[in-house]
Every structure is written in C-alpha cells, then in structure tokens.
Amino acid sequence: MSTSTIDLQDAAVGLAVALGVGLLIGIERERRKGEGEDRAAAGLRTFTVAAVTGALAQVLPVPGLVALGAGVAGLLAALSYWKSSSEDPGLTTEFALFATFLIGVLSVQAPALGAACGAGLALLLAARRRLHRLATQLLSEQELHDGLLLAALALIVLPLIPSGPVALLGGIDPRPLAAMVVLILAIQAAGHMAVRWLGARAGMLGSGFVSGFISSTATVASFGSKARAQPAQAGVLAGGAALSGVATWVQALVMSAALSPAAAVALLPAALAGAVGAAAIGLLPLLSRKAQAPIEPPSSTRSALRPREALAVASALAIVALLVSNAQSRFGDAGLQISVALAALADAHSPIASMASLHAAGKLTAEHFVRGALIAVSANTLTRCTVAVIAGGPGYALRVGGALLLSLALAWTAALLLGAG
C-alpha cells in the first residue's frame, strides 16, 4: 500500500489496534506456553511483534512486503513446530502466530474488523478446555452426527433450493420454506441438548419451553397426563406447559422474521408482551423451595432430529398458504380471518407463517398480518385450554389456562395500543 493512500492518522490507528491485538493474543499464549524444555517458542512478545510487523508491512510503501512478511511468519512458525520437543506438539500456536501477522495487516486496512478478528482469535484460544470438553464429553456421537447433518443441510442443500415465488404455493418462495425445515430441525437439536443438560425443576421448565417449539398443544397434553400421574409435580409441570406458550410467541416471531422481516417488526410488541405474560407465570415454580423430583433426561444415543415433523410443518405451511391466499382473494378480509382461525385450532404457526409469506409478497398489510397472528394464537389458545382440562384436570388447567389467557390479553393490549390490532 502506498503512503499516498493512507494518512498518518489511519496508520497510527492501525498500528495501535495491531499492538493491542498482539498483546491480547500474546497474553493468552504466554499462559499456555509452559516452562522448561517443553515450553512453546512463541509467547507474549512474539505475538505482539508479529501483529505489529504485519501492520508495518501494510503501512510501509514497499511492494510485496506483506507477502514477504507472511512467508517469513509462516516459515518461522513451521521451524518452531519442527524444533518442538513436546511429546504431543500441536499446531495451534504456530497457526495462531501466522494468523496474528495477517490480523496485523488487516488492522491497518480495517481497524474495527482487525480488532474483532483479534478478539475472536484470543477467545477461541482461551476456550480450549471448554471446547475440548464440549467435543469429547458433553456431545455424544449421535449429537455430533446430528450437528454435521444440520450443517450439510444448511450449507449444501439449502443453497440449491430455487428461489422465487411459486404460484402453486400461493406466491411463497420455496427457499424460506426449506429454511424453515432446517430451522425446526435446529430447534429440535438445541432443545434435546438443553433438556439433557438441565435437571430437577429447571429440567421440567426447560423441557416445557423447548418442547413448545415443536408443539405447544402436544406439550400441554403431555405435561397434563404427567400431572395426573404425579400430582405432587403438577405445579412445575403446569409451569413448563405455560413456558411452551413463550415458545409459541418466540417461534411465531422467528418464523415471521425468516419469511418477512417487516412483518416480524410489526408483530414484535405483541409477541414480546405475550411472551412476558406466559413467562411470568411459567417461572413461578422456580420461586418455590419445595424439592422436586427430576425428570429423566433424553437419551444421548438417540437422534434429536425428527425430519418427518419438520417436513410435515413445511407441507402444512404450503397448504395453509394456498388456502389463506384463496380465501382472501375470494372473500376478502373476513374470509382471511375465518380461514386463519380454523387453521390455527390445530397449529398457530402454520397460518402465521403463511400470512408472513403473503406479507412478503405484498398481498397483506402489516396491520392485517398482526391481527391475523393474534386471531391464530387466540384460536390455538382455546385448543390448548381444552386439552389442559382433558389431560390434566381442573387444577392443572387453571394454572395453564391462566398463563395462556394472561399472555393473550397482554398481546392484544399491546397490539391495540399501537393501533396494529
């Protein structure tokens, strides 16, 4: 880089950032350096010098100096590894040294990005033990397989899905539908691990919350049957079922954001109010000091991914979108609201996601979207309250229904106050 393209102030900022980055990474490596004959070759001073050298190579008006410096840094790192006397020498320090030189170069070109990369590298190096524990102890072989499958779906399969509205799907873009499948699978995997790592009361409440992302109605029914069989646990189980209502609002917001960010912004106040209302009652069992029996965590050898459920949701989205679109075109707003309410009796998220797709296609206003989303959750709340009575009895239903109705009332209030309902 020529001195004519960078002024002294920019050069000083870049050098300062490089110095800070070098010190930050060097301090972390110095603590891992060890002592005696087995100590690593690079520590605080080496990493600081490497970062500053990269910055100077970028600042000085010498053609090819950055490439030359990178070659020297790589050669020194390779020499350090070759001369290492450790019984199990790793390449982390050597690669980190080379990366520090490149971050020093970047710090002159883009100081903020260079600082972020430096902090990220230092954090990655410092988290060595935690990452090793995650990879070797916390994650089972099956969970690692699930993670790799999710990565393949997100990074390989998803980009191959064609984008653009499809008339047969009511104007929905198929790529967001495919993204929704990946999202549901990711929620399943995250929920599986969260429940396995939690215990006692937190395990029950956490189970209710994460299960709500799959089906709040099914969660209310499942926890209700447990409450009948274990009356002593009815309060905590009702709290977990109430937290599934939080998941309902969160998932509706996430689905809307994936399909139409503007629709998600319009829904945000009502969704936050509804989530707070359900959480306020759902978390009450944490205030109790009574000992609670822990739930049995899911097996770490069983896959957390249920592709059939995810594909069924995506198929339902497409079908509901077609029905909602046709109802709106033939019967106007009244037909839209009736079709949304009927569809939401079974699942609130399908009509909400369908309306978000229509909003993204310009066929639905933000006001009508928010009103339709509230109607969908209202209809589904009626279903969940009915299920709570049947599955768990009056006491359980009173707790769960109170949480869901409070959540719904707060959501409608927030929407009406903002003029969106």
Kinemage of the C-alpha trace (Angstrom):
@kinemage 1
@onewidth
@group {chain A} dominant
@subgroup {mainchain}
@vectorlist {calphas} color= white
{ca met a 1} P 0.000 0.000 0.000
{ca ser a 2} L 1.355 3.416 -0.922
{ca thr a 3} L 1.705 6.149 1.701
{ca ser a 4} L -0.436 8.299 -0.570
{ca thr a 5} L -3.398 6.025 0.052
{ca ile a 6} L -3.129 6.056 3.833
{ca asp a 7} L -2.550 9.064 6.039
{ca leu a 8} L -0.573 9.135 9.239
{ca gln a 9} L -3.656 9.116 11.430
{ca asp a 10} L -5.012 5.946 9.818
{ca ala a 11} L -1.568 4.358 10.083
{ca ala a 12} L -1.345 5.238 13.774
{ca val a 13} L -4.806 3.785 14.450
{ca gly a 14} L -3.933 0.591 12.585
{ca leu a 15} L -0.643 0.205 14.440
{ca ala a 16} L -2.371 0.797 17.776
{ca val a 17} L -5.013 -1.820 17.018
{ca ala a 18} L -2.333 -4.282 15.891
{ca leu a 19} L -0.377 -3.660 19.097
{ca gly a 20} L -3.479 -4.260 21.213
{ca val a 21} L -4.383 -7.400 19.306
{ca gly a 22} L -0.857 -8.754 19.601
{ca leu a 23} L -0.819 -8.144 23.342
{ca leu a 24} L -4.240 -9.741 23.792
{ca ile a 25} L -3.371 -12.912 21.885
{ca gly a 26} L 0.161 -12.955 23.302
{ca ile a 27} L -1.065 -12.845 26.902
{ca glu a 28} L -3.282 -15.850 26.285
{ca arg a 29} L -0.466 -17.789 24.605
{ca glu a 30} L 2.019 -16.834 27.331
{ca arg a 31} L -0.219 -18.526 29.896
{ca arg a 32} L -0.201 -21.691 27.757
{ca lys a 33} L 3.495 -21.501 26.965
{ca gly a 34} L 4.627 -23.641 29.842
{ca glu a 35} L 8.079 -23.792 31.375
{ca gly a 36} L 11.313 -25.677 30.943
{ca glu a 37} L 12.369 -27.557 27.842
{ca asp a 38} L 8.802 -28.299 26.793
{ca arg a 39} L 7.722 -24.641 26.718
{ca ala a 40} L 6.347 -23.263 23.466
{ca ala a 41} L 8.532 -20.994 21.373
{ca ala a 42} L 6.047 -18.131 20.978
{ca gly a 43} L 4.634 -16.053 23.804
{ca leu a 44} L 3.630 -12.504 24.650
{ca arg a 45} L 6.478 -10.685 22.891
{ca thr a 46} L 6.481 -12.907 19.809
{ca phe a 47} L 2.792 -12.461 19.113
{ca thr a 48} L 2.933 -8.723 19.748
{ca val a 49} L 5.869 -8.346 17.370
{ca ala a 50} L 4.091 -10.487 14.738
{ca ala a 51} L 0.976 -8.280 14.829
{ca val a 52} L 2.936 -5.032 14.681
{ca thr a 53} L 5.122 -6.441 11.883
{ca gly a 54} L 2.031 -7.188 9.843
{ca ala a 55} L 0.762 -3.648 10.363
{ca leu a 56} L 4.132 -2.144 9.392
{ca ala a 57} L 4.295 -4.307 6.284
{ca gln a 58} L 0.935 -2.880 5.250
{ca val a 59} L 1.882 0.716 6.040
{ca leu a 60} L 5.366 0.878 4.507
{ca pro a 61} L 5.452 1.735 0.762
{ca val a 62} L 7.414 -1.367 -0.243
{ca pro a 63} L 5.828 -3.541 -2.936
{ca gly a 64} L 5.495 -7.168 -1.939
{ca leu a 65} L 6.429 -6.529 1.683
{ca val a 66} L 3.191 -8.046 3.021
{ca ala a 67} L 3.672 -11.241 1.002
{ca leu a 68} L 7.305 -11.435 2.095
{ca gly a 69} L 6.346 -10.916 5.728
{ca ala a 70} L 3.658 -13.582 5.520
{ca gly a 71} L 6.193 -16.004 4.074
{ca val a 72} L 8.670 -15.273 6.855
{ca ala a 73} L 5.981 -15.651 9.528
{ca gly a 74} L 4.883 -18.963 8.059
{ca leu a 75} L 8.481 -20.185 7.815
{ca leu a 76} L 9.197 -19.257 11.441
{ca ala a 77} L 6.026 -20.975 12.573
{ca ala a 78} L 6.987 -24.148 10.682
{ca leu a 79} L 10.504 -24.014 12.139
{ca ser a 80} L 9.065 -23.616 15.632
{ca tyr a 81} L 6.895 -26.676 15.169
{ca trp a 82} L 9.756 -28.738 13.760
{ca lys a 83} L 12.040 -27.913 16.696
{ca ser a 84} L 9.327 -28.503 19.309
{ca ser a 85} L 10.385 -31.017 21.964
{ca ser a 86} L 6.870 -31.695 23.174
{ca glu a 87} L 5.682 -35.316 23.077
{ca asp a 88} L 2.386 -34.217 21.519
{ca pro a 89} L 3.086 -30.984 19.661
{ca gly a 90} L 0.048 -29.214 18.284
{ca leu a 91} L -0.188 -26.676 15.505
{ca thr a 92} L -2.396 -24.207 17.362
{ca thr a 93} L 0.339 -21.778 18.396
{ca glu a 94} L 2.024 -21.857 15.005
{ca phe a 95} L -1.184 -21.183 13.091
{ca ala a 96} L -2.170 -18.543 15.630
{ca leu a 97} L 1.171 -16.792 15.062
{ca phe a 98} L 0.617 -16.684 11.313
{ca ala a 99} L -2.984 -15.531 11.812
{ca thr a 100} L -1.761 -12.778 14.156
{ca phe a 101} L 0.508 -11.429 11.429
{ca leu a 102} L -2.426 -11.337 8.991
{ca ile a 103} L -4.623 -9.637 11.588
{ca gly a 104} L -1.926 -7.004 11.975
{ca val a 105} L -2.146 -6.376 8.225
{ca leu a 106} L -5.923 -6.216 8.421
{ca ser a 107} L -5.800 -3.779 11.333
{ca val a 108} L -4.417 -1.099 9.020
{ca gln a 109} L -6.961 -1.743 6.272
{ca ala a 110} L -9.992 -2.071 8.589
{ca pro a 111} L -9.175 -1.387 12.260
{ca ala a 112} L -12.604 -2.398 13.591
{ca leu a 113} L -12.584 -5.694 11.697
{ca gly a 114} L -8.992 -6.347 12.740
{ca ala a 115} L -9.844 -5.765 16.389
{ca ala a 116} L -12.852 -8.075 16.119
{ca cys a 117} L -10.785 -10.818 14.493
{ca gly a 118} L -8.083 -10.448 17.126
{ca ala a 119} L -10.561 -10.654 19.991
{ca gly a 120} L -12.252 -13.635 18.358
{ca leu a 121} L -8.939 -15.472 17.949
{ca ala a 122} L -7.959 -14.777 21.566
{ca leu a 123} L -11.362 -16.017 22.744
{ca leu a 124} L -11.038 -19.167 20.647
{ca leu a 125} L -7.606 -19.879 22.076
{ca ala a 126} L -8.722 -19.221 25.648
{ca ala a 127} L -11.728 -21.556 25.295
{ca arg a 128} L -9.521 -24.550 24.564
{ca arg a 129} L -10.564 -26.668 27.535
{ca arg a 130} L -14.236 -25.806 27.231
{ca leu a 131} L -14.261 -26.633 23.528
{ca his a 132} L -12.432 -29.903 24.121
{ca arg a 133} L -14.920 -30.804 26.856
{ca leu a 134} L -17.828 -29.931 24.578
{ca ala a 135} L -16.451 -32.077 21.769
{ca thr a 136} L -15.381 -35.089 23.846
{ca gln a 137} L -17.728 -35.152 26.864
{ca leu a 138} L -20.852 -33.027 26.508
{ca leu a 139} L -21.679 -34.000 22.927
{ca ser a 140} L -22.436 -37.625 22.225
{ca glu a 141} L -21.567 -39.345 18.964
{ca gln a 142} L -25.197 -39.131 17.838
{ca glu a 143} L -25.431 -35.414 18.698
{ca leu a 144} L -22.261 -34.725 16.730
{ca his a 145} L -23.770 -36.619 13.784
{ca asp a 146} L -26.931 -34.514 14.091
{ca gly a 147} L -24.854 -31.322 14.067
{ca leu a 148} L -22.981 -32.377 10.944
{ca leu a 149} L -26.257 -33.267 9.217
{ca leu a 150} L -27.691 -29.850 10.084
{ca ala a 151} L -24.575 -28.142 8.751
{ca ala a 152} L -24.834 -30.107 5.499
{ca leu a 153} L -28.498 -29.187 5.099
{ca ala a 154} L -27.851 -25.507 5.794
{ca leu a 155} L -24.654 -25.090 3.768
{ca ile a 156} L -25.124 -27.561 0.898
{ca val a 157} L -28.786 -28.451 0.366
{ca leu a 158} L -30.427 -25.123 1.218
{ca pro a 159} L -28.476 -23.025 -1.341
{ca leu a 160} L -29.549 -25.495 -4.056
{ca ile a 161} L -33.261 -24.849 -3.426
{ca pro a 162} L -34.569 -22.490 -6.139
{ca ser a 163} L -35.705 -19.062 -5.014
{ca gly a 164} L -38.622 -17.016 -6.302
{ca pro a 165} L -42.400 -17.092 -5.811
{ca val a 166} L -44.275 -20.192 -6.941
{ca ala a 167} L -47.907 -19.784 -7.950
{ca leu a 168} L -48.868 -23.278 -6.715
{ca leu a 169} L -47.655 -22.316 -3.237
{ca gly a 170} L -49.757 -19.176 -3.081
{ca gly a 171} L -46.855 -16.974 -4.097
{ca ile a 172} L -44.485 -18.381 -1.452
{ca asp a 173} L -40.768 -18.580 -2.121
{ca pro a 174} L -39.752 -22.272 -1.630
{ca arg a 175} L -36.345 -21.380 -0.196
{ca pro a 176} L -37.744 -19.863 3.028
{ca leu a 177} L -39.892 -22.993 3.362
{ca ala a 178} L -36.761 -25.123 3.127
{ca ala a 179} L -35.037 -22.803 5.593
{ca met a 180} L -37.974 -23.357 7.928
{ca val a 181} L -37.330 -27.108 7.833
{ca val a 182} L -33.679 -26.556 8.771
{ca leu a 183} L -34.737 -24.113 11.494
{ca ile a 184} L -37.165 -26.602 13.035
{ca leu a 185} L -34.504 -29.325 12.975
{ca ala a 186} L -32.044 -26.961 14.658
{ca ile a 187} L -34.602 -26.133 17.360
{ca gln a 188} L -35.160 -29.848 17.937
{ca ala a 189} L -31.427 -30.462 18.350
{ca ala a 190} L -30.923 -27.483 20.649
{ca gly a 191} L -33.916 -28.459 22.750
{ca his a 192} L -32.701 -32.050 23.065
{ca met a 193} L -29.323 -30.971 24.431
{ca ala a 194} L -30.796 -28.306 26.688
{ca val a 195} L -33.136 -30.806 28.330
{ca arg a 196} L -30.350 -33.378 28.737
{ca trp a 197} L -28.064 -30.865 30.444
{ca leu a 198} L -30.711 -29.429 32.796
{ca gly a 199} L -32.005 -31.143 35.910
{ca ala a 200} L -34.746 -31.094 38.574
{ca arg a 201} L -37.110 -28.100 38.335
{ca ala a 202} L -35.046 -26.382 35.658
{ca gly a 203} L -35.232 -29.590 33.619
{ca met a 204} L -39.028 -29.661 33.718
{ca leu a 205} L -39.370 -25.992 32.899
{ca gly a 206} L -36.707 -26.192 30.206
{ca ser a 207} L -38.392 -29.257 28.741
{ca gly a 208} L -41.684 -27.393 28.513
{ca phe a 209} L -40.095 -24.387 26.866
{ca val a 210} L -38.128 -26.243 24.214
{ca ser a 211} L -40.943 -28.717 23.548
{ca gly a 212} L -43.187 -25.746 22.851
{ca phe a 213} L -41.135 -25.038 19.742
{ca ile a 214} L -42.304 -28.353 18.337
{ca ser a 215} L -45.901 -28.220 19.557
{ca ser a 216} L -47.278 -26.251 22.485
{ca thr a 217} L -50.549 -28.180 22.310
{ca ala a 218} L -48.722 -31.512 22.487
{ca thr a 219} L -46.637 -30.182 25.382
{ca val a 220} L -49.743 -29.148 27.321
{ca ala a 221} L -51.261 -32.591 26.738
{ca ser a 222} L -48.081 -34.477 27.655
{ca phe a 223} L -47.450 -32.480 30.821
{ca gly a 224} L -51.133 -32.777 31.734
{ca ser a 225} L -51.001 -36.566 31.669
{ca lys a 226} L -47.871 -36.442 33.849
{ca ala a 227} L -49.651 -34.085 36.258
{ca arg a 228} L -52.478 -36.607 36.677
{ca ala a 229} L -49.968 -39.384 37.355
{ca gln a 230} L -47.752 -37.228 39.624
{ca pro a 231} L -49.966 -34.711 41.447
{ca ala a 232} L -47.004 -33.526 43.546
{ca gln a 233} L -45.360 -32.276 40.374
{ca ala a 234} L -48.476 -30.572 38.967
{ca gly a 235} L -47.239 -27.041 39.740
{ca val a 236} L -43.911 -27.457 37.984
{ca leu a 237} L -45.499 -29.306 35.087
{ca ala a 238} L -48.052 -26.521 34.700
{ca gly a 239} L -45.153 -24.043 34.717
{ca gly a 240} L -43.434 -25.995 31.944
{ca ala a 241} L -46.659 -26.078 29.935
{ca ala a 242} L -47.037 -22.325 30.424
{ca leu a 243} L -43.489 -21.782 29.150
{ca ser a 244} L -44.447 -23.630 25.996
{ca gly a 245} L -46.653 -20.573 25.409
{ca val a 246} L -43.496 -18.434 25.476
{ca ala a 247} L -42.078 -20.689 22.777
{ca thr a 248} L -45.235 -20.146 20.728
{ca trp a 249} L -44.619 -16.397 20.592
{ca val a 250} L -40.887 -16.755 20.033
{ca gln a 251} L -41.339 -19.238 17.214
{ca ala a 252} L -44.025 -17.097 15.585
{ca leu a 253} L -41.621 -14.171 15.678
{ca val a 254} L -38.709 -16.209 14.300
{ca met a 255} L -40.825 -17.701 11.513
{ca ser a 256} L -42.128 -14.255 10.581
{ca ala a 257} L -38.602 -12.847 10.534
{ca ala a 258} L -37.428 -15.664 8.260
{ca leu a 259} L -40.246 -15.062 5.787
{ca ser a 260} L -40.828 -11.300 6.104
{ca pro a 261} L -38.631 -9.178 8.416
{ca ala a 262} L -41.047 -6.257 8.169
{ca ala a 263} L -43.895 -8.489 9.380
{ca ala a 264} L -41.771 -9.603 12.337
{ca val a 265} L -41.116 -5.976 13.290
{ca ala a 266} L -44.858 -5.286 13.267
{ca leu a 267} L -45.531 -8.363 15.409
{ca leu a 268} L -42.673 -7.715 17.861
{ca pro a 269} L -44.549 -5.638 20.519
{ca ala a 270} L -47.460 -8.059 20.747
{ca ala a 271} L -45.160 -11.111 20.743
{ca leu a 272} L -42.950 -9.680 23.494
{ca ala a 273} L -45.963 -8.810 25.644
{ca gly a 274} L -47.416 -12.288 25.145
{ca ala a 275} L -44.106 -13.994 25.943
{ca val a 276} L -43.625 -11.944 29.110
{ca gly a 277} L -47.123 -12.830 30.315
{ca ala a 278} L -46.606 -16.576 29.856
{ca ala a 279} L -43.101 -16.461 31.333
{ca ala a 280} L -44.255 -14.581 34.429
{ca ile a 281} L -46.488 -17.477 35.489
{ca gly a 282} L -44.376 -20.257 33.980
{ca leu a 283} L -41.327 -19.316 36.047
{ca leu a 284} L -43.205 -19.119 39.365
{ca pro a 285} L -42.173 -22.690 40.340
{ca leu a 286} L -38.558 -21.503 40.498
{ca leu a 287} L -39.533 -19.358 43.481
{ca ser a 288} L -40.730 -22.410 45.383
{ca arg a 289} L -38.313 -24.022 47.826
{ca lys a 290} L -40.004 -27.398 47.766
{ca ala a 291} L -37.817 -30.217 46.492
{ca gln a 292} L -38.940 -31.598 43.165
{ca ala a 293} L -38.116 -34.927 41.573
{ca pro a 294} L -36.003 -34.605 38.464
{ca ile a 295} L -37.294 -35.667 35.086
{ca glu a 296} L -35.485 -38.367 33.172
{ca pro a 297} L -33.274 -36.710 30.533
{ca pro a 298} L -33.476 -37.891 26.935
{ca ser a 299} L -31.004 -40.484 25.771
{ca ser a 300} L -27.780 -39.123 24.266
{ca thr a 301} L -27.665 -42.078 21.846
{ca arg a 302} L -30.995 -41.244 20.206
{ca ser a 303} L -31.196 -38.735 17.387
{ca ala a 304} L -32.860 -35.467 18.318
{ca leu a 305} L -33.821 -34.739 14.706
{ca arg a 306} L -37.291 -35.615 13.517
{ca pro a 307} L -37.289 -34.815 9.785
{ca arg a 308} L -40.849 -36.075 9.285
{ca glu a 309} L -42.208 -33.486 11.707
{ca ala a 310} L -40.180 -30.712 10.069
{ca leu a 311} L -41.303 -31.732 6.577
{ca ala a 312} L -44.893 -32.043 7.783
{ca val a 313} L -44.753 -28.469 9.100
{ca ala a 314} L -43.327 -27.209 5.795
{ca ser a 315} L -46.032 -29.058 3.863
{ca ala a 316} L -48.696 -27.634 6.155
{ca leu a 317} L -47.307 -24.151 5.571
{ca ala a 318} L -47.636 -24.564 1.824
{ca ile a 319} L -51.180 -25.946 2.052
{ca val a 320} L -52.358 -23.332 4.522
{ca ala a 321} L -50.764 -20.566 2.459
{ca leu a 322} L -52.723 -21.703 -0.577
{ca leu a 323} L -55.986 -21.863 1.396
{ca val a 324} L -55.454 -18.498 3.084
{ca ser a 325} L -54.493 -16.830 -0.183
{ca asn a 326} L -57.582 -18.200 -1.953
{ca ala a 327} L -59.859 -17.262 0.964
{ca gln a 328} L -58.562 -13.707 0.943
{ca ser a 329} L -58.928 -13.339 -2.830
{ca arg a 330} L -62.493 -14.736 -2.866
{ca phe a 331} L -63.966 -13.496 0.419
{ca gly a 332} L -61.734 -10.577 1.422
{ca asp a 333} L -60.588 -9.865 4.982
{ca ala a 334} L -63.454 -11.815 6.580
{ca gly a 335} L -62.501 -14.949 4.670
{ca leu a 336} L -58.861 -14.452 5.619
{ca gln a 337} L -59.625 -14.217 9.339
{ca ile a 338} L -62.006 -17.178 9.346
{ca ser a 339} L -59.546 -19.396 7.475
{ca val a 340} L -56.731 -18.353 9.829
{ca ala a 341} L -58.803 -19.134 12.929
{ca leu a 342} L -59.833 -22.573 11.623
{ca ala a 343} L -56.286 -23.478 10.644
{ca ala a 344} L -54.916 -22.264 13.985
{ca leu a 345} L -57.142 -24.587 16.004
{ca ala a 346} L -54.593 -27.293 15.196
{ca asp a 347} L -51.427 -25.192 14.900
{ca ala a 348} L -50.949 -21.434 15.224
{ca his a 349} L -47.636 -21.265 13.411
{ca ser a 350} L -48.753 -22.522 10.007
{ca pro a 351} L -51.241 -19.693 9.329
{ca ile a 352} L -48.872 -17.113 10.852
{ca ala a 353} L -46.042 -18.213 8.585
{ca ser a 354} L -48.391 -18.300 5.623
{ca met a 355} L -49.541 -14.742 6.315
{ca ala a 356} L -45.918 -13.644 6.679
{ca ser a 357} L -45.274 -15.055 3.219
{ca leu a 358} L -48.275 -13.152 1.864
{ca his a 359} L -46.970 -10.000 3.556
{ca ala a 360} L -43.572 -10.523 1.931
{ca ala a 361} L -45.308 -10.900 -1.447
{ca gly a 362} L -47.151 -7.600 -0.905
{ca lys a 363} L -50.564 -9.258 -0.640
{ca leu a 364} L -51.161 -8.460 3.028
{ca thr a 365} L -50.654 -5.291 5.064
{ca ala a 366} L -48.771 -5.240 8.359
{ca glu a 367} L -51.950 -4.379 10.269
{ca his a 368} L -53.852 -7.333 8.805
{ca phe a 369} L -50.871 -9.604 9.467
{ca val a 370} L -50.696 -8.698 13.170
{ca arg a 371} L -54.454 -9.053 13.573
{ca gly a 372} L -54.381 -12.415 11.823
{ca ala a 373} L -51.486 -13.599 14.014
{ca leu a 374} L -53.395 -12.651 17.157
{ca ile a 375} L -56.514 -14.434 15.888
{ca ala a 376} L -54.387 -17.520 15.186
{ca val a 377} L -52.889 -17.572 18.676
{ca ser a 378} L -56.333 -16.903 20.198
{ca ala a 379} L -57.860 -19.868 18.414
{ca asn a 380} L -54.957 -22.097 19.359
{ca thr a 381} L -55.182 -20.924 22.982
{ca leu a 382} L -58.762 -22.203 23.041
{ca thr a 383} L -57.487 -25.584 21.862
{ca arg a 384} L -54.695 -25.679 24.449
{ca cys a 385} L -57.026 -24.747 27.313
{ca thr a 386} L -59.426 -27.515 26.273
{ca val a 387} L -56.568 -30.000 26.078
{ca ala a 388} L -55.328 -28.913 29.521
{ca val a 389} L -58.714 -29.669 31.086
{ca ile a 390} L -58.963 -33.080 29.418
{ca ala a 391} L -55.366 -34.151 30.017
{ca gly a 392} L -54.521 -32.661 33.400
{ca gly a 393} L -57.755 -31.924 35.200
{ca pro a 394} L -59.190 -28.668 36.591
{ca gly a 395} L -56.245 -27.692 38.829
{ca tyr a 396} L -53.670 -28.131 36.113
{ca ala a 397} L -55.925 -26.447 33.546
{ca leu a 398} L -56.472 -23.467 35.847
{ca arg a 399} L -52.740 -22.799 36.085
{ca val a 400} L -52.028 -23.377 32.411
{ca gly a 401} L -55.133 -21.571 31.186
{ca gly a 402} L -54.397 -18.599 33.436
{ca ala a 403} L -50.910 -18.256 31.972
{ca leu a 404} L -52.090 -18.601 28.368
{ca leu a 405} L -55.006 -16.190 28.786
{ca leu a 406} L -52.824 -13.598 30.522
{ca ser a 407} L -50.315 -13.925 27.704
{ca leu a 408} L -53.044 -13.483 25.103
{ca ala a 409} L -54.591 -10.486 26.872
{ca leu a 410} L -51.242 -8.705 27.089
{ca ala a 411} L -50.535 -9.377 23.413
{ca trp a 412} L -53.905 -7.983 22.293
{ca thr a 413} L -53.453 -4.978 24.580
{ca ala a 414} L -50.023 -4.195 23.135
{ca ala a 415} L -51.351 -4.500 19.580
{ca leu a 416} L -54.401 -2.323 20.272
{ca leu a 417} L -52.351 0.363 21.998
{ca leu a 418} L -50.075 0.556 18.973
{ca gly a 419} L -53.011 0.537 16.569
{ca ala a 420} L -51.976 -2.734 14.911
{ca gly a 421} L -54.778 -4.921 16.203
